[in-house]
Amino acid sequence: MRTVIQKVKCAKVSVDSKIIGEINHGFLVLLGITHDDSEKEVKWLANKIKDLRIFEDENQKMNLSLEDVKGEILIVSQFTLYGNCIKGRRPSFIDAARPEYAKELYLKFIDEFKNFGIKTEVGEFGADMQVELLNDGPVTMIIDTKDAKI
């Protein structure tokens, strides 16, 4: 699994000009899933993001987690995170998981955050979405589970 995590003051996702998910202070998570991802990666990544300390404490140090600040999360599926642009001019998406498999893991990932008790909003899997955000910091992190050797 590969994610781009953006600390936001607010974010929303729309489909056909209708807002389907919206948060205030928290994380916008763009989530890509590849063929060999499993529930093991889902659980590891959800816990990593939940506990990621990138919110400032009273001393302006990145020391607080999403739970510490009672933040919210907006999760948007993004198969293009597995786009390979090395050869040619058009990206190859061969490393992205098939939609039916990816959707199953995407939904499990969402459930992890709901089970944590974190306000969780989502995009629409497979839809043409428009995402708006106000990046806070800006702070943007990239996490790839293959780097963790889970």
Solvent accessible surface area in square Angstrom, and as a share of the most:
residue,aa,sasa,rsa
1,M,2,0.01
2,R,62,0.23
3,T,0,0.00
4,V,25,0.14
5,I,0,0.00
6,Q,32,0.14
7,K,1,0.00
8,V,0,0.00
9,K,110,0.46
10,C,55,0.33
11,A,4,0.03
12,K,55,0.23
13,V,0,0.00
14,S,13,0.08
15,V,21,0.12
16,D,132,0.68
17,S,112,0.72
18,K,140,0.59
19,I,79,0.40
20,I,61,0.31
21,G,1,0.01
22,E,87,0.39
23,I,3,0.01
24,N,98,0.50
25,H,71,0.32
26,G,0,0.00
27,F,0,0.00
28,L,1,0.01
29,V,0,0.00
30,L,29,0.15
31,L,3,0.01
32,G,1,0.01
33,I,8,0.04
34,T,22,0.13
35,H,97,0.43
36,D,118,0.61
37,D,5,0.03
38,S,42,0.27
39,E,84,0.38
40,K,114,0.48
41,E,23,0.10
42,V,3,0.01
43,K,101,0.43
44,W,76,0.27
45,L,0,0.00
46,A,0,0.00
47,N,61,0.31
48,K,85,0.36
49,I,0,0.00
50,K,27,0.11
51,D,75,0.39
52,L,34,0.17
53,R,142,0.52
54,I,8,0.04
55,F,3,0.01
56,E,70,0.31
57,D,17,0.09
58,E,148,0.67
59,N,103,0.53
60,Q,137,0.61
61,K,132,0.56
62,M,93,0.41
63,N,60,0.31
64,L,51,0.25
65,S,11,0.07
66,L,0,0.00
67,E,74,0.33
68,D,83,0.43
69,V,40,0.23
70,K,178,0.75
71,G,6,0.06
72,E,30,0.13
73,I,0,0.00
74,L,0,0.00
75,I,0,0.00
76,V,3,0.02
77,S,17,0.11
78,Q,55,0.24
79,F,120,0.50
80,T,59,0.34
81,L,36,0.18
82,Y,16,0.06
83,G,24,0.23
84,N,65,0.33
85,C,92,0.55
86,I,153,0.78
87,K,174,0.74
88,G,69,0.66
89,R,248,0.91
90,R,204,0.74
91,P,49,0.31
92,S,51,0.33
93,F,78,0.32
94,I,133,0.67
95,D,62,0.32
96,A,12,0.09
97,A,10,0.07
98,R,157,0.57
99,P,71,0.45
100,E,122,0.55
101,Y,79,0.30
102,A,9,0.07
103,K,91,0.38
104,E,87,0.39
105,L,4,0.02
106,Y,4,0.01
107,L,84,0.42
108,K,62,0.26
109,F,0,0.00
110,I,9,0.05
111,D,71,0.37
112,E,26,0.12
113,F,0,0.00
114,K,112,0.47
115,N,121,0.62
116,F,52,0.22
117,G,68,0.65
118,I,15,0.07
119,K,101,0.43
120,T,19,0.11
121,E,47,0.21
122,V,44,0.25
123,G,6,0.06
124,E,87,0.39
125,F,49,0.20
126,G,72,0.69
127,A,27,0.21
128,D,117,0.61
129,M,38,0.17
130,Q,85,0.38
131,V,52,0.30
132,E,97,0.43
133,L,67,0.33
134,L,98,0.49
135,N,41,0.21
136,D,25,0.13
137,G,64,0.62
138,P,110,0.69
139,V,10,0.06
140,T,65,0.38
141,M,64,0.29
142,I,126,0.64
143,I,27,0.13
144,D,14,0.07
145,T,5,0.03
146,K,134,0.57
147,D,97,0.50
148,A,40,0.31
149,K,174,0.74
150,I,69,0.35
